Amino acid sequence: MNGTEIHVEVAPELHPFVPAARRAGATALGTDGVSTLGHVIESLGVPLTEVGALVVDGREVPVSHIPRAGESVRVRAVTRPQRVPGAPLRFLLDVHLGTLARRLRLLGVDAAYESTDIGDPALAALSAAEQRVMLSRDRGLLRRRELWAGAYVYSTRPEEQLRDVLDRFAPELRPWTRCTACNGLLRSATKEEVADQLKGGTQRSYDVFAQCASCGRAYWKGAHHDQLEAVVERALSMRARESTRGG
């Protein structure tokens, strides 16, 4: 260490990542004079996936900036809605976010999900290969350089997780168009086409069906439809409120 000291102020939205002592205004931080600002921010515990603009002495700088003694740094959170360039908006969720994955699929959002723990390197490689935004509560995973894009899931409650992802990325919603089991696209199906998946009561009570084009799973408005409909309605209402504010 060469004694280089800078002053860092972290946006309130990022306070969950930093020690309590560094949450109140700008705090002094020693650096080694060679590490990038991105590395310095990560050393505080903040994944770069959560960082928006980095402002040094009033000017915006890249994460590759090398801090100099006496500089004042403001670390801002990502701007919402966050735009992800270069590909249709698609997500990849780790093994701990199965409920969130199913709810995103319910809304027609392309959400791949690994139901087994395939490990951080494999997840990061899949994110890059398929250009998917990695959603995770694992800070170590979100720090992997090979990730195409990523986002930290702040809550442990599925309802709050869904609300946060929708607010942050504003994905297009097309409810009832994806398979909640495998993420495949749904198509209309006749009762005869899905008869092998129906029990007697279902055959007698329902006439409108859909089937996944990928895994073949059948769908109909069964006993849990009202609960799923409530999830969809809340998401659509949230989107409508956002559109009103934006207009």
C-alpha positions as CSV (number, residue, x, y, z in Angstrom):
1,M,0.0,0.0,0.0
2,N,1.3,3.4,-0.9
3,G,-1.1,5.3,1.3
4,T,-3.5,6.5,-1.4
5,E,-6.7,7.6,0.2
6,I,-10.0,8.4,-1.5
7,H,-13.4,9.3,-0.2
8,V,-16.3,7.0,-1.2
9,E,-20.0,7.7,-0.9
10,V,-22.3,4.8,-1.7
11,A,-25.9,5.3,-2.9
12,P,-28.5,4.3,-0.3
13,E,-29.8,1.6,-2.6
14,L,-26.5,-0.2,-2.2
15,H,-26.2,0.1,1.6
16,P,-27.2,-3.6,2.1
17,F,-23.8,-4.6,0.6
18,V,-21.5,-2.4,2.7
19,P,-20.6,-2.3,6.4
20,A,-22.7,0.0,8.5
21,A,-19.8,2.3,9.2
22,R,-19.6,3.2,5.5
23,R,-23.3,4.0,4.9
24,A,-23.3,7.5,6.3
25,G,-22.0,10.0,3.7
26,A,-18.5,9.9,2.3
27,T,-16.0,7.7,4.1
28,A,-12.2,7.5,3.7
29,L,-10.9,4.4,2.0
30,G,-7.2,3.4,1.5
31,T,-6.3,2.0,-1.9
32,D,-3.1,0.5,-3.3
33,G,-2.7,3.0,-6.2
34,V,-2.9,0.4,-8.9
35,S,-6.3,-1.3,-8.5
36,T,-9.2,-0.2,-10.6
37,L,-12.1,1.6,-9.1
38,G,-14.3,-1.4,-10.0
39,H,-12.0,-3.6,-7.9
40,V,-12.2,-1.1,-5.1
41,I,-16.0,-1.1,-5.2
42,E,-16.1,-4.8,-5.2
43,S,-13.8,-4.9,-2.2
44,L,-16.5,-3.0,-0.3
45,G,-18.9,-5.9,-1.0
46,V,-20.9,-4.3,-3.9
47,P,-21.3,-6.4,-7.0
48,L,-20.7,-4.4,-10.1
49,T,-23.9,-5.7,-11.5
50,E,-25.6,-3.3,-9.1
51,V,-23.5,-0.2,-9.8
52,G,-24.7,2.5,-12.2
53,A,-22.6,5.6,-12.7
54,L,-19.3,6.1,-11.0
55,V,-18.7,9.8,-10.5
56,V,-15.3,11.1,-9.5
57,D,-14.9,14.7,-8.6
58,G,-18.0,15.5,-10.6
59,R,-17.2,13.6,-13.7
60,E,-18.3,10.1,-14.7
61,V,-15.6,7.5,-15.1
62,P,-15.4,3.8,-16.1
63,V,-14.8,1.0,-13.7
64,S,-11.3,0.8,-15.1
65,H,-10.4,4.2,-13.6
66,I,-7.4,4.1,-11.3
67,P,-8.2,6.2,-8.2
68,R,-5.8,8.9,-7.3
69,A,-5.1,10.3,-3.8
70,G,-7.8,12.7,-2.6
71,E,-10.5,11.9,-5.2
72,S,-14.1,11.9,-4.1
73,V,-16.1,9.0,-5.5
74,R,-19.9,8.7,-5.7
75,V,-21.2,5.2,-6.4
76,R,-24.7,5.3,-7.8
77,A,-27.1,2.4,-8.3
78,V,-28.3,1.2,-11.7
79,T,-30.9,3.3,-13.4
80,R,-34.3,1.8,-13.6
81,P,-35.7,0.5,-15.8
82,Q,-32.3,-1.0,-16.7
83,R,-31.8,-1.6,-20.4
84,V,-29.8,-4.6,-21.5
85,P,-28.4,-4.1,-25.0
86,G,-27.6,-6.6,-27.7
87,A,-30.2,-9.3,-27.2
88,P,-33.8,-9.9,-26.4
89,L,-34.3,-9.7,-22.7
90,R,-33.9,-13.2,-21.2
91,F,-33.1,-14.4,-17.8
92,L,-31.2,-17.3,-16.1
93,L,-32.0,-18.1,-12.5
94,D,-29.9,-20.2,-10.1
95,V,-31.1,-23.2,-8.1
96,H,-32.4,-21.1,-5.2
97,L,-34.9,-19.1,-7.3
98,G,-37.3,-21.7,-8.6
99,T,-40.5,-19.9,-7.4
100,L,-39.4,-16.6,-9.1
101,A,-38.6,-18.5,-12.3
102,R,-42.1,-20.1,-12.4
103,R,-43.8,-16.7,-11.8
104,L,-41.7,-15.0,-14.5
105,R,-42.7,-17.8,-16.9
106,L,-46.4,-17.4,-15.8
107,L,-46.1,-13.8,-17.1
108,G,-44.6,-14.9,-20.4
109,V,-41.0,-13.9,-19.5
110,D,-38.2,-16.0,-20.9
111,A,-36.7,-17.4,-17.7
112,A,-34.3,-20.4,-17.8
113,Y,-33.8,-22.1,-14.5
114,E,-31.3,-24.7,-13.2
115,S,-33.1,-27.0,-10.8
116,T,-29.8,-28.5,-9.7
117,D,-26.6,-26.8,-8.5
118,I,-24.4,-27.0,-11.6
119,G,-21.8,-24.6,-10.1
120,D,-21.0,-21.0,-10.6
121,P,-18.6,-21.5,-13.6
122,A,-21.2,-23.4,-15.5
123,L,-23.9,-20.8,-14.7
124,A,-21.7,-17.9,-15.8
125,A,-20.8,-19.7,-19.0
126,L,-24.5,-20.4,-19.8
127,S,-25.3,-16.8,-19.2
128,A,-22.7,-15.8,-21.7
129,A,-23.5,-18.4,-24.3
130,E,-27.2,-17.6,-24.3
131,Q,-26.9,-13.9,-23.5
132,R,-29.1,-14.2,-20.4
133,V,-29.2,-11.9,-17.4
134,M,-28.1,-13.9,-14.4
135,L,-30.5,-13.5,-11.4
136,S,-29.0,-14.6,-8.1
137,R,-28.5,-13.8,-4.5
138,D,-25.0,-15.2,-4.7
139,R,-22.6,-12.2,-4.8
140,G,-19.7,-14.4,-5.7
141,L,-21.5,-15.7,-8.8
142,L,-22.3,-12.1,-9.8
143,R,-18.7,-11.1,-9.6
144,R,-17.6,-13.7,-12.3
145,R,-16.2,-11.8,-15.3
146,E,-17.6,-14.2,-17.9
147,L,-21.2,-13.3,-17.0
148,W,-23.0,-11.7,-19.9
149,A,-25.1,-9.6,-17.5
150,G,-26.4,-10.1,-14.0
151,A,-28.6,-8.7,-11.2
152,Y,-28.8,-9.3,-7.5
153,V,-32.1,-10.5,-6.1
154,Y,-32.5,-8.5,-2.9
155,S,-35.4,-10.2,-1.2
156,T,-36.0,-13.7,0.0
157,R,-39.8,-13.4,-0.6
158,P,-41.0,-14.5,-4.1
159,E,-43.6,-11.7,-4.3
160,E,-41.0,-9.0,-3.6
161,Q,-38.5,-10.7,-5.9
162,L,-40.9,-10.6,-8.8
163,R,-41.9,-7.0,-8.1
164,D,-38.2,-6.0,-8.0
165,V,-37.3,-7.8,-11.3
166,L,-40.3,-6.3,-13.1
167,D,-39.4,-2.8,-11.8
168,R,-35.8,-3.1,-12.6
169,F,-36.0,-4.6,-16.2
170,A,-39.6,-3.8,-17.3
171,P,-39.8,-7.0,-19.4
172,E,-42.6,-7.5,-21.9
173,L,-45.4,-9.4,-20.2
174,R,-47.4,-12.0,-22.2
175,P,-49.2,-14.0,-19.5
176,W,-50.2,-17.6,-20.0
177,T,-47.8,-18.1,-23.0
178,R,-45.0,-20.2,-21.4
179,C,-44.7,-23.5,-19.7
180,T,-44.0,-22.9,-16.0
181,A,-42.2,-26.2,-15.8
182,C,-39.7,-25.9,-18.7
183,N,-40.0,-22.4,-20.1
184,G,-41.3,-23.7,-23.5
185,L,-44.0,-21.9,-25.4
186,L,-47.7,-22.9,-25.1
187,R,-50.1,-23.7,-27.9
188,S,-53.8,-24.4,-27.9
189,A,-54.6,-28.1,-27.6
190,T,-57.7,-30.2,-27.9
191,K,-58.9,-32.5,-25.1
192,E,-58.0,-35.5,-27.3
193,E,-54.4,-34.3,-27.6
194,V,-53.9,-34.2,-23.9
195,A,-56.3,-37.0,-22.8
196,D,-53.4,-39.1,-21.4
197,Q,-52.7,-36.4,-18.8
198,L,-56.3,-35.9,-17.6
199,K,-58.1,-37.7,-14.8
200,G,-61.8,-38.4,-15.0
201,G,-63.0,-35.3,-13.2
202,T,-60.8,-33.0,-15.3
203,Q,-62.0,-34.7,-18.6
204,R,-65.6,-34.1,-17.5
205,S,-65.2,-30.5,-16.2
206,Y,-62.9,-28.8,-18.7
207,D,-62.8,-28.2,-22.4
208,V,-60.1,-25.6,-23.0
209,F,-56.5,-26.7,-22.9
210,A,-53.0,-25.6,-23.8
211,Q,-49.9,-27.7,-24.2
212,C,-46.2,-27.0,-24.1
213,A,-44.6,-27.3,-27.5
214,S,-41.3,-28.4,-25.8
215,C,-42.2,-30.8,-23.0
216,G,-45.8,-31.7,-23.8
217,R,-47.2,-30.7,-20.4
218,A,-50.9,-29.9,-20.5
219,Y,-52.6,-26.8,-18.9
220,W,-56.1,-25.9,-18.0
221,K,-57.9,-23.6,-15.6
222,G,-57.8,-25.9,-12.6
223,A,-58.1,-25.5,-8.9
224,H,-55.2,-23.2,-8.5
225,H,-56.1,-20.9,-11.4
226,D,-57.4,-18.1,-9.2
227,Q,-54.1,-17.9,-7.3
228,L,-52.2,-17.7,-10.5
229,E,-54.6,-15.2,-11.9
230,A,-54.0,-13.0,-8.9
231,V,-50.2,-13.0,-9.5
232,V,-50.8,-12.0,-13.1
233,E,-53.3,-9.2,-12.2
234,R,-50.9,-7.7,-9.7
235,A,-48.1,-7.7,-12.3
236,L,-50.3,-6.1,-15.0
237,S,-51.5,-3.5,-12.5
238,M,-48.0,-2.6,-11.6
239,R,-47.1,-2.2,-15.2
240,A,-50.1,0.0,-15.8
241,R,-49.2,2.2,-12.9
242,E,-45.6,2.5,-14.3
243,S,-47.0,3.4,-17.7
244,T,-49.1,6.1,-16.2
245,R,-46.2,7.7,-14.3
246,G,-44.0,7.5,-17.4
247,G,-46.6,9.2,-19.6
